Amino acid sequence: MGLLLGDPGGVLRGVGVTLDPSLQAMRMASEMGCSALVAHHPLFFSPIRRLNISEGVGACAAYAIRHGLSVFALHTNWDSSPIGVNSVIARKLGLQGASPLVPSRLSWGSGAVGTLAGPMSPLECGGFIKNSLMLSRLELHGATDAPVVKIALCGGSGGALWREALACGVDAFFTADMKYHDRLDALEAGLRLFVADHGEMENFTMKSLADVVSDAAGERAILLDPVAAPFCMI
């Protein structure tokens, strides 16, 4: 991704780091004196046919331009980095022998697979994941009796990789945004699933991203307070 909006020759006066380049995050960065905002998710996901500055991404783009805030995104490159999303989560869960779920010749690749420090029941494993990553919720799909030892994961929308996880012989697959019918197919194939919220799963890695940005920028990047997840548990 890289620079999405702003002046490539501008002076760097401070960097804010956030999961999503929301208007709230931009305001926080600007109020803290930052001239750049680095987000994991991009400002523009689809081709732009109209830009209404009174709403949505148009309002965000207008705010950034008016306040001299350059917006960067490290999306797929952070997902697939050997020090990125999946590697950070694998380390936090203490996965032993962690390796890419789908290797790439150019980088780490997609997802991660490894073994837990010891066997856990599915409910124990789910609680361990939830507490380790500070998730507000985590769904468990599948049998609750057989122990979990080997696990695959993919930060964010990784549901499409369930077949690759199954081929690795794992006891469970941990991801987010898994489609209903993909869940049914995976369960029918005998794969146990842990499904989290997309934003919460990846937000855990923002501290590590801020450290990387700090090293690259030559000054401390400010990790912005996470914007509240757009849902509540009822």
Order of alpha helices (4+ residues) and beta strands (2+ residues): beta-beta-alpha-beta-alpha-beta-alpha-alpha-beta-beta-beta-beta-alpha-beta-beta-alpha-beta-alpha-beta-alpha-alpha-beta
